[in-house]
């Protein structure tokens, strides 16, 4: 009896083994895929565990270099020399700086310079050189158009602050390149007014020539605002006070006084102001 039961058990086990083998053969692909998936899951868990156990890497924040933004000494006498207010020589000085091996070349293009002398005639500059009649005529037309546009403003500033209208107009012509400089067209800045503070609101000033803060220029809402800023600068700055002792029609004394006080570094600055006044008969607006 026990022998019969043992035989039956063996037969049943054999049959089960046969059926299992057949099932594996029938579903071998599914079995392989399940095995591979199990293996990959195990490997992924191991990698994740290793990463979580690693020391946390230090996070290095990038260094942000902020350009100094500024609020001009709003008509307060700047700590730097007054010639920083003048932009007329920017273009003439740039080639020398670029050619010097000791100094890095300006980072911006020449077209970004604040001003040029392109709309001044040779006579305005005090130069003896040939110039076509067509060029002189074109420049004269632009100069007269500028005077016509701002003569009333200049006279109003003269009545209020005692600055000869001829001086204001001549400086505006020179500093703004008859209103066509980028500084005048983009910033409404006709007198090269700079910004010296290091904390001002957005839109208060802009940079034209390089990345240093000394090249930030004021932005004005209108050209008239620029004329008023010029008047306040001369009136409130101690270095220009001797000028107000001159007669209101002494444009030559004013021009030379501005140069002497350090308004510009151009050695011919006074000469150019006087030439413009006499060439365009600007002294008529001083009456």
RAZIPE-V856878 format. One record per helix or strand. SS is the DSSP state (hx for helix, st for strand). FROM is the first residue (numbers start at 1). TO is the last residue. Records with the same first field share a line. If there is no record, write none. Layout:
SS = FROM-TO + FROM-TO
This chain:
hx = 2-26 + 28-53 + 82-85 + 90-99 + 110-112 + 122-125 + 133-161 + 165-176 + 182-187 + 213-215 + 223-236 + 238-245 + 251-261 + 269-279 + 282-286
st = 194-194 + 205-207 + 216-218
